[in-house]
């Protein structure tokens, strides 16, 4: 960030504070408070003009380069948020946009060309919109003297736009820029041929300027977005009890956009936007405090809309910088489908629970085993899971994947049988579970699968603790080793099936499937949080979410930090046995690593 931008930002902030104090902060806040929660509707409403801008930008990308409109909308939101919320003089967002397109596999010259031409078209659209806004201002205020100002403004801007087109289409312009940049970065230029890249950029832009229909379509989309943006101004003023006509709203919006674009060196147009709105508001007979309330409402929308976009940008960058597993398969591809079914079938183990040779235990060891409080819950859970998974095979139209789900159902039923054999052999009192029948098979399968992703992560560490503690007969512990490893296979299969299932759905059903998965995950998280809060309390259900409290039930003297370390290590070890191209569960391990960093080492 240059010194000029810093100084301009500080001055703008002081101007904004001064205007608010001069007009009365209490009065302005009262106006905003009078609108109430409905004012927050401008946050999602902003997606409409931004989406129209996105469609205009998409017209400028080659057909082979065009991402989906949804992906491009996210990139456009990040671009806007970087320019509006970060001190980058309204150009940083464009650089971020080029990088994000490059991460999508689009050549940087074509990505940069589309953004530069889009910026030029934005100026064209803005000039037309501002001219229309001034005409609306003349119509509302009945001040013909403004026609002279509009004519003078057009006489200055139109030749500048024409000159800008000539420069953008002239190869010598980019050659000179490339040479100057190469001299500026000196020895680092040897790693990257700036001159060749700039000439390639010029060629890409020249080809865009030779497609008038695409250029006109982009301009029309942008103007439509600007007009919809004026509706935001109309709504805000109506909600703060200062209703104006649509023509007056267009005049105010044109003022806002002109100031933000032409005084680009002031971060977020601080102070300048407020001063310009107050000037136009005075011509329209709008109170000055209402103009400031309008500006602050727009800034509130920028923050609430922009912060999630900036967080999304950081998430994208983090994923881009994270080393990718070699040969990672594309979700839903034929290779992914084949590997998913093949890995699960080939790693299946054969054993018969009824033929298990249970070790003889002395009275102390048997009493310790019988005294564990979770046997009834474990038997009931395995019964529900086995029934649900067996029924879920009908969800899958692909024969190979369906066979793998059916095989998982067999393994889950085998787990239930193994528990039944154990409790019967050692005389552990449990009641026979009632057969489970799913009313919504997909919901129940997703609920069981995400629940296993949570529980198995902790079960891996707890099983290793039980093995190392010698509290139980080693022979008994080893009998359950295949069960624990099968749970690792189940969660690995499940997370890949979720990805595969989503890609096989029609595009219009995918958002609902994502929302359903998210809602189920939130329910699982809420259940674990409730259990964690009740640890040590008499809730009447000591077996609930056993994996979160088992280290207490097993009387294992281990810190939470050490337990997390062991769970992470065991999770990596057990899942590491399988093909690295398969997706791994990420949510629980990521949260666990964060907690591990936050917990003190002495915990």
Residue, then its C-alpha position, 0 to 999 in steps of 0.5 A: x500500500x503506497x503512502x498516497x493511498x494511506x494519506x488519502x484513506x486517513x483524510x477520507x476517514x477524518x472527513x467522514x467522521x467530521x460529516x457524521x459529527x456535524x450532522x449529528x451522529x444520534x440523528x443519523x443512527x436514529x434514522x437507521x434504527x427506524x428502518x430496523x432489521x429490514x435494512x439488512x435485506x440490502x445485503x442479499x439484494x446486492x447479489x442481483x446487480x453483482x450477478x448481472x455484472x458477472x454475466x457481462x464479464x462472462x461474455x468477455x471470456x472465451x467459450x473454452x475458458x468460461x467457468x460456470x456463472x456461479x464460480x465467476x460470481x464468487x470471483x466477482x464478489x471477491x474482486x469487489x470486496x478486495x477493492x471495497x474493504x482493503x486499501x488497494x486503490x481499487x485495483x487489487x481486486x482485479x489482480x486477485x481476479x486474474x489469479x483466481x481465474x488462473x487457479x481455474x486453469x485459464x491462461x493469465x493473459x486471457x484472464x487479464x485481458x478479460x478484466x482489463x477490457x471489462x474495466x474499460x467497458x465499466x467506464x463506458x457504462x458508467x459514463x452512460x449511467x452518470x449522463x442518465x443520472x444527471x438527466x434524471x437530476x435535471x428532470x427532478x430539480x428542474x435546473x436546466x443549467x446543469x445541461x451545460x455541466x453535462x455537456x462539458x463533462x461529456x466533452x472531456x470524458x468521451x475523447x479520453x475514452x477514445x484515446x484509451x481505446x487507441x492505447x489499449x489496441x496499440x501494441x507499442x503501448x504494451x511494448x513500452x509498458x513491458x520494457x519499463x516493467x522489465x527494467x523496474x524489476x531488474x534481475x527478477x525479469x530473467x525468470x519471466x519474460x515481461x515483454x513477451x507476456x505484455x505483447x501476448x496480453x495486447x493480442x488477447x485484448x485486440x481479439x476481444x475488441x474485434x467482437x462487438x456483440x460480446x462487448x455490447x452484451x457486456x455493456x448492457x449487463x453492466x448498465x442493467x446492474x447499475x439500474x438495479x443498484x439504484x433500486x437499493x438506494x430507493x429502498x434504503x431511503x424509503x425504509x428510513x422514512x425519506x422516500x424519493x422517486x426512482x429518478x432521484x434514486x438513479x441520480x444519487x446512485x450515479x453520484x455514488x458510482x462516479x465518485x467511487x470510480x473516478x476518485x479511485x485512489x481514496x480507499x472505499x471512497x471514504x469521505x468523498x462518497x458522503x460529501x458527493x451524496x450530500x451535495x446531490x441530496x441538497x439539490x433534491x431536497x433530501x435532508x443531509x442526515x438522510x444522505x449520510x444514513x444512506x451512505x452508511x447503510x451502503x457501507x454496512x452492506x459492503x462490510x456484511x457482503x464483503x467479509x464472507x467473500x474475503x474469508x472465502x478468498x483466504x480459504x481458496x488461497x489456503x487450498x491452493x497453497x496446500x500440497x495436493x495428494x499425487x494423482x487426486x481424482x476428480x469427484x464423480x469421474x469414472x476413475x473415482x467411481x471405479x476406485x471407490x467400489x474397488x477399494x471397498x470390496x478388495x479390503x473386505x475381511x471375512x470373519x464369523x462373529x459366532x465363531x469368535x474364541x472369547x478369552x476367559x476373564x477373571x472376576x475383576x476383569x469381567x466386572x470391569x468389562x460389565x461395568x462399562x455404561x455404554x453396552x446398551x447404546x452400542x448395541x442399539x446404535x449398531x442395530x440402527x446403523x446396520x438397518x439404515x446402511x442395508x436399506x441405503x443400497x437402494x439409493x444408488x443406481x450404479x451396480x458396483x457402488x450399490x454392491x459396495x454399500x450393501x457390503x457395508x451393510x453386511x459389515x455393520x450387521x456383523x458388528x452388531x452380531x459381534x456385540x451380541x455374542x460378546x454381551x451374551x458370552x460375558x453375561x452383560x445385561x442388554x435388551x434386544x433392539x427393536x428392528x429399525x425402519x427408516x422413513x427417509x433413507x437418504x437422511x438416515x444414511x447421511x446422519x449415520x455416515x456423518x455421525x461415524x465420521x465424528x465418532x470414529x475419529x475419537x474411537x481410533x484414539x480411544x482404542x489405542x489408549x485402551x490397548x496401551x493401558x492394559x486395562x483389558x485383556x490384550x486378546x479381547x482388544x485384538x478381537x476388535x481390531x478388525x472392527x475399528x479398521x472397518x470403521x476407517x473404511x466406512x468413513x472413507x467410503x462415505x465421504x467419497x460416496x457423498x462427493x460421488x452422489x452429489x456429482x451424479x445428481x442433476x444440477x438443480x438438485x445439488x444445492x439442496x443436497x449440499x444444504x441437507x448435508x450441511x444441516x445434518x452436520x450441524x445437528x451432529x455438531x450440536x449433539x456433540x456440543x451438548x454432550x461436552x457441556x454435560x460432561x460430569x453432570x448427571x443427565x440421565x443418559x451416560x451412554x450418549x455420545x460415548x466417544x466424547x466421554x469414554x476416557x472418563x468412563x474407562x478411567x484413563x488418565x490422559x489430558x485432552x491435548x494428549x487425546x487429540x494428538x493420539x486421535x490425529x495420529x491414529x486417524x492418519x495411520x488407519x486411513x493412510x493404508x488406502x489409496x491416497x487419491x481418495x478424499x479423506x474426512x476433513x472437518x473433525x481432523x481440522x477442528x481437532x488440529x485447531x484445538x490442539x494449537x489452542x490448548x496449553x501444552x500442560x493440559 
